């Protein structure tokens, strides 16, 4: 039935609408009733425009990632860690067909000549890998972008932020300190960054630079630049480093790099060191203390030696905000200061550390209070 309707709507090559789908279902002559009609229309629409058999997983609004490991395994992440679903595909060819359609929708090609492809669609970021690069069949990793930004109060209520940490981060934005949000994959770095950017003054112009556009701050003057991958002729790519250079010519009051993961760290630190205060971004790191090591690695990709990246980062960055995933969900674990230690090495000194249901002061707390001009806390 679904296959019959799909073939009917594809045959005339007209724009796909709900009305056309309903007409195609009726043309089959089967008596489905109102409920059956809607179910069939939804199934065909999901197969042609959505995630096909995976579409119903999006009904759980907590789902942020869908992972398909061949035809027999489908996993989801709803914020509390990965869990396996009961969903199965009939064959690996069905998984491959879904992956190929999603990649094609973004104007890219997934085939034996291009077995690993990453694309950005309207509501998803999709990564696909084909055999024999994958030895378990077609692999599909889908990051779901929920078009909803959270307020600071909502992050406090969800347990992501402690009230004192929320006050401190608000002051970080207002005082225009330069900051990085760090954490492992799926800890909520982009969510927190969007929330912080929304605290910027309405008179400020925000320019965000991302590999795939995910930031969507509630702000009246925010513009976004997004990387462009090579076309079918392996040309035309625009990387993050180039976009940072372009963004600096766009009169940004705040320059934000969605994720520092390569040579663009050089341009971002240079911007921070040349008067672009209030800048920020995210960075992958297992802890706040290992952010300096991560910066060293990224700096080397940009041709910077250890001394250069140390001096640039120490003078450019003020604060690191580190997120973790706990049994209770995502939460800010550490707010730390970027500084040089007695030996001249770059370090992040904790100022506030999450402890149970609240947080406690750490060695860098007094200096952070001075930077933010906030009074002592009991």
C-alpha positions as CSV (number, residue, x, y, z in Angstrom):
1,X,0.0,0.0,0.0
2,X,2.7,2.5,1.0
3,X,4.8,1.5,-2.0
4,X,1.9,1.9,-4.3
5,X,1.2,5.4,-3.0
6,X,4.9,6.4,-3.2
7,X,5.1,5.3,-6.8
8,X,2.0,7.3,-7.7
9,X,3.2,10.6,-6.2
10,X,6.6,10.2,-7.7
11,X,5.3,9.4,-11.2
12,X,4.0,12.9,-12.0
13,X,7.0,14.8,-10.6
14,X,4.8,17.5,-9.1
15,X,5.5,19.3,-5.8
16,X,4.8,17.0,-2.9
17,X,2.0,18.2,-0.7
18,X,-0.4,16.7,1.9
19,X,-3.3,17.1,-0.5
20,X,-1.5,15.2,-3.3
21,X,-0.6,12.4,-0.8
22,X,-4.2,12.1,0.3
23,X,-5.4,12.0,-3.3
24,X,-2.9,9.3,-4.1
25,X,-4.1,7.3,-1.1
26,X,-7.7,7.7,-2.2
27,X,-6.8,6.7,-5.8
28,X,-5.8,3.2,-4.6
29,X,-9.5,2.5,-3.9
30,X,-8.8,1.0,-0.5
31,X,-11.2,1.9,2.3
32,X,-9.0,3.0,5.2
33,X,-11.1,5.4,7.2
34,X,-9.9,8.7,8.5
35,X,-7.3,7.2,10.8
36,X,-5.9,4.8,8.2
37,X,-5.7,7.6,5.7
38,X,-3.7,9.9,8.0
39,X,-1.4,7.0,9.0
40,X,-0.7,6.1,5.4
41,X,-0.1,9.8,4.4
42,X,2.3,10.2,7.3
43,X,4.2,7.0,6.4
44,X,4.7,8.1,2.8
45,X,5.6,11.6,3.7
46,X,8.2,10.3,6.2
47,X,9.7,8.0,3.6
48,X,9.9,10.7,0.9
49,X,10.8,13.8,3.0
50,X,11.6,12.7,6.5
51,X,13.5,9.9,8.2
52,X,11.4,7.1,6.8
53,X,11.2,4.2,9.4
54,X,13.0,6.4,11.9
55,X,10.5,9.3,11.7
56,X,8.4,8.2,14.7
57,X,11.5,8.4,17.0
58,X,11.3,12.2,16.7
59,X,8.0,12.1,18.6
60,X,10.1,11.9,21.8
61,X,11.2,15.5,22.0
62,X,14.2,14.6,24.2
63,X,15.9,12.6,21.4
64,X,18.9,14.4,20.1
65,X,20.7,11.6,18.3
66,X,19.6,8.6,16.2
67,X,22.3,6.0,15.4
68,X,21.8,3.2,12.9
69,X,24.3,0.4,12.9
70,X,23.3,-1.6,9.8
71,X,19.8,-3.1,9.5
72,X,19.6,-4.7,13.0
73,X,20.5,-1.9,15.4
74,X,18.9,1.5,16.0
75,X,20.0,3.5,19.0
76,X,18.8,6.9,20.4
77,X,20.1,9.4,22.9
78,X,17.6,11.3,24.9
79,X,20.0,13.1,27.2
80,X,20.4,10.3,29.7
81,X,22.7,8.2,27.5
82,X,22.3,5.8,24.6
83,X,19.5,3.2,24.6
84,X,18.7,0.6,22.0
85,X,15.3,0.6,20.4
86,X,13.3,-2.3,19.0
87,X,13.3,-0.8,15.5
88,X,14.8,-2.9,12.7
89,X,15.3,-2.4,9.0
90,X,14.4,-5.3,6.6
91,X,17.7,-5.2,4.8
92,X,20.9,-3.1,4.7
93,X,19.8,-2.0,1.2
94,X,16.9,-0.2,3.0
95,X,19.3,1.6,5.3
96,X,21.5,2.5,2.4
97,X,18.5,3.9,0.4
98,X,17.5,6.1,3.3
99,X,21.1,7.3,3.8
100,X,21.5,8.0,0.1
101,X,18.2,10.0,0.0
102,X,19.2,12.1,3.0
103,X,22.6,12.9,1.6
104,X,21.2,13.7,-1.9
105,X,18.7,16.1,-0.3
106,X,21.7,18.2,0.7
107,X,23.1,18.1,-2.8
108,X,25.9,15.6,-2.0
109,X,26.6,12.1,-3.3
110,X,26.8,8.9,-1.3
111,X,28.2,6.0,-3.3
112,X,31.1,3.6,-3.5
113,X,33.3,6.5,-4.7
114,X,32.2,8.7,-1.8
115,X,31.5,6.2,1.1
116,X,31.7,8.7,4.0
117,X,29.6,11.9,3.8
118,X,28.5,14.5,6.3
119,X,25.7,17.0,5.4
120,X,23.4,19.5,7.1
121,X,19.7,19.5,6.4
122,X,17.0,21.8,7.7
123,X,16.4,19.9,11.0
124,X,19.2,17.3,11.0
125,X,22.9,16.8,10.7
126,X,23.5,13.5,8.9
127,X,26.7,11.4,8.6
128,X,26.7,8.2,6.6
129,X,29.3,5.5,6.0
130,X,29.0,2.7,3.5
131,X,30.7,-0.8,3.4
132,X,33.4,-1.8,3.1
133,X,34.6,1.2,5.1
134,X,32.0,0.1,7.6
135,X,32.2,-3.7,8.3
136,X,28.7,-3.7,9.9
137,X,26.6,-2.5,7.0
138,X,25.5,1.1,6.3
139,X,26.1,3.4,9.3
140,X,23.9,6.4,9.8
141,X,24.4,9.0,12.5
142,X,21.7,11.7,12.7
143,X,21.9,14.7,15.1
144,X,18.5,16.2,15.6
145,X,18.3,20.0,15.9
146,X,15.4,21.1,18.0
147,X,14.4,24.6,17.1
148,X,14.0,25.6,20.6
149,X,16.3,27.8,22.7
150,X,16.4,27.7,26.5
151,X,16.4,30.5,28.9
152,X,18.7,30.6,31.9
153,X,15.8,29.9,34.2
154,X,14.9,26.8,32.2
155,X,18.5,25.6,32.4
156,X,18.4,26.1,36.2
157,X,15.2,24.2,36.5
158,X,16.5,21.3,34.4
159,X,19.6,21.1,36.6
160,X,22.1,22.1,33.9
161,X,23.0,25.2,35.9
162,X,23.2,26.0,39.6
163,X,21.8,29.5,40.4
164,X,25.2,30.9,41.4
165,X,26.7,29.6,38.2
166,X,23.9,31.1,36.2
167,X,24.6,34.5,37.8
168,X,28.3,34.2,37.1
169,X,27.7,33.3,33.4
170,X,25.3,36.2,33.0
171,X,28.1,38.5,34.3
172,X,30.6,36.9,31.9
173,X,28.4,37.9,29.0
174,X,27.6,41.4,30.4
175,X,31.3,42.1,31.2
176,X,32.2,40.9,27.7
177,X,34.8,38.4,28.8
178,X,36.0,36.0,26.2
179,X,35.0,32.4,26.9
180,X,35.0,28.8,25.6
181,X,32.3,26.2,26.4
182,X,34.0,22.8,26.6
183,X,32.7,19.3,26.9
184,X,32.4,15.9,25.3
185,X,30.0,15.2,22.4
186,X,26.4,15.5,23.4
187,X,26.9,17.4,26.6
188,X,24.9,20.4,25.5
189,X,27.6,22.9,24.5
190,X,25.7,24.4,21.6
191,X,22.5,24.7,23.8
192,X,24.3,26.5,26.5
193,X,26.2,28.8,24.1
194,X,22.9,29.8,22.4
195,X,21.4,30.6,25.8
196,X,24.4,32.8,26.7
197,X,24.4,34.6,23.4
198,X,20.8,35.5,24.0
199,X,21.9,37.5,27.0
200,X,23.9,39.9,24.8
201,X,22.6,43.5,24.6
202,X,20.0,44.0,21.9
203,X,22.2,46.8,20.4
204,X,25.0,44.3,19.7
205,X,25.6,42.5,16.4
206,X,26.4,38.8,16.7
207,X,28.2,37.0,13.9
208,X,28.4,33.2,14.3
209,X,30.6,30.9,12.3
210,X,29.9,27.2,12.1
211,X,30.7,24.1,10.2
212,X,26.9,23.4,10.2
213,X,24.5,26.0,11.4
214,X,23.1,25.0,14.8
215,X,23.3,28.1,16.9
216,X,20.0,30.0,17.0
217,X,20.2,32.6,19.8
218,X,17.1,34.6,20.8
219,X,18.6,37.8,19.7
220,X,17.4,40.6,17.4
221,X,20.7,41.0,15.5
222,X,22.4,37.7,14.9
223,X,23.8,36.6,11.5
224,X,25.4,33.2,10.7
225,X,28.1,32.0,8.3
226,X,28.3,28.3,7.5
227,X,31.0,26.3,5.9
228,X,30.7,25.0,2.3
229,X,32.0,21.6,1.4
230,X,33.6,20.7,-2.0
231,X,31.2,20.1,-4.8
232,X,31.2,17.1,-7.1
233,X,34.3,18.5,-8.9
234,X,36.2,18.7,-5.5
235,X,36.3,22.5,-5.5
236,X,34.5,25.4,-3.9
237,X,35.0,24.6,-0.3
238,X,35.0,27.4,2.3
239,X,36.4,26.4,5.7
240,X,36.0,27.8,9.2
241,X,39.3,29.7,9.1
242,X,38.2,31.6,6.0
243,X,34.8,32.3,7.5
244,X,36.4,33.7,10.7
245,X,38.4,36.1,8.5
246,X,35.3,37.1,6.6
247,X,33.3,37.6,9.8
248,X,35.9,40.0,11.2
249,X,35.1,42.3,8.2
250,X,31.4,42.3,9.1
251,X,31.6,44.6,12.1
252,X,30.8,42.0,14.8
253,X,30.3,43.1,18.4
254,X,30.6,39.5,19.2
255,X,32.4,36.9,17.1
256,X,31.4,33.3,17.9
257,X,32.9,30.1,16.5
258,X,30.4,27.3,16.9
259,X,33.1,24.7,17.4
260,X,36.9,25.2,17.4
261,X,38.4,22.1,15.9
262,X,41.1,23.1,13.5
263,X,43.2,26.0,12.1
264,X,40.4,28.5,12.8
265,X,41.6,28.7,16.4
266,X,44.4,30.9,15.2
267,X,42.0,33.4,13.6
268,X,39.7,33.3,16.6
269,X,42.5,34.0,19.1
270,X,43.8,36.7,16.9
271,X,40.4,38.4,16.8
272,X,40.1,38.2,20.6
273,X,43.6,39.8,20.9
274,X,42.7,42.7,18.6
275,X,39.8,44.2,20.4
276,X,36.9,41.7,19.7
277,X,35.9,41.2,23.3
278,X,32.8,39.2,24.3
279,X,33.9,36.5,21.8
280,X,33.4,32.8,22.3
281,X,32.9,29.3,21.0
282,X,32.8,25.7,21.9
283,X,35.6,23.1,22.0
284,X,35.7,19.4,22.6
285,X,37.5,18.4,25.8
286,X,37.2,15.7,28.4
287,X,37.7,18.2,31.3
288,X,38.2,21.9,31.9
289,X,41.8,21.1,32.8
290,X,42.6,19.5,29.5
291,X,41.3,22.5,27.4
292,X,44.9,23.9,27.2
293,X,46.2,20.6,25.7
294,X,43.3,20.7,23.2
295,X,44.2,24.3,22.3
296,X,47.9,23.2,21.8
297,X,46.8,20.5,19.4
298,X,44.6,22.8,17.4
299,X,47.2,25.5,17.3
300,X,49.7,23.0,15.8
301,X,47.2,22.4,13.0
302,X,47.4,26.2,12.3
303,X,51.2,26.2,12.3
304,X,51.5,27.8,15.8
305,X,54.2,26.5,18.1
306,X,53.6,25.8,21.8
307,X,54.9,29.2,22.9
308,X,52.8,31.1,20.4
309,X,49.5,29.4,21.3
310,X,50.2,29.7,25.0
311,X,50.8,33.5,24.8
312,X,47.8,34.0,22.5
313,X,45.4,32.0,24.5
314,X,46.5,33.4,27.8
315,X,46.0,37.0,26.6
316,X,42.8,36.3,24.6
317,X,40.7,33.9,26.8
318,X,39.2,34.6,30.2
319,X,36.9,31.8,31.1
320,X,36.2,28.1,30.3
321,X,32.8,26.7,31.1
322,X,32.9,22.9,31.1
323,X,29.8,20.6,30.7
324,X,29.5,16.9,31.6
325,X,26.8,14.3,31.3
326,X,25.8,12.8,34.7
327,X,23.1,10.3,35.6
328,X,20.8,13.3,36.2
329,X,21.5,14.8,32.8
330,X,23.7,17.4,31.3
331,X,25.2,20.0,33.7
332,X,27.9,22.6,34.0
333,X,30.6,21.0,36.1
334,X,33.3,23.7,36.2
335,X,33.7,27.4,35.5
336,X,37.4,28.1,35.3
337,X,39.9,30.9,34.6
338,X,42.4,30.7,31.8
339,X,45.8,31.8,33.0
340,X,49.5,31.0,33.1
341,X,50.9,29.0,36.0
342,X,54.2,29.8,37.8
343,X,56.2,27.9,35.1
344,X,54.6,29.9,32.3
345,X,52.4,27.0,31.1
346,X,48.7,27.6,30.1
347,X,46.2,26.2,32.6
348,X,42.5,26.4,33.5
349,X,42.1,27.1,37.2
350,X,38.7,26.2,38.6
351,X,36.7,29.0,40.1
352,X,33.4,27.3,40.7
353,X,32.9,23.5,40.9
354,X,29.6,21.6,40.8
355,X,29.0,19.8,44.1
356,X,25.9,17.8,44.7
357,X,22.9,20.0,44.1
358,X,24.9,23.2,44.2
359,X,28.4,24.5,43.7
360,X,31.4,25.5,45.8
361,X,34.2,28.0,45.4
362,X,37.5,26.8,44.1
363,X,41.0,28.5,44.1
364,X,40.2,30.8,41.2
365,X,36.9,32.2,42.7
366,X,38.4,35.4,44.2
367,X,40.0,36.4,41.0
368,X,36.8,35.6,39.0
369,X,34.8,37.8,41.3
370,X,37.3,40.6,40.7
371,X,37.0,40.2,36.9
372,X,33.2,40.2,37.1
373,X,32.9,42.8,39.8
374,X,30.5,40.7,41.8
375,X,30.4,40.6,45.6
376,X,31.4,37.7,47.8
377,X,29.0,34.8,48.1
378,X,28.3,33.1,51.4
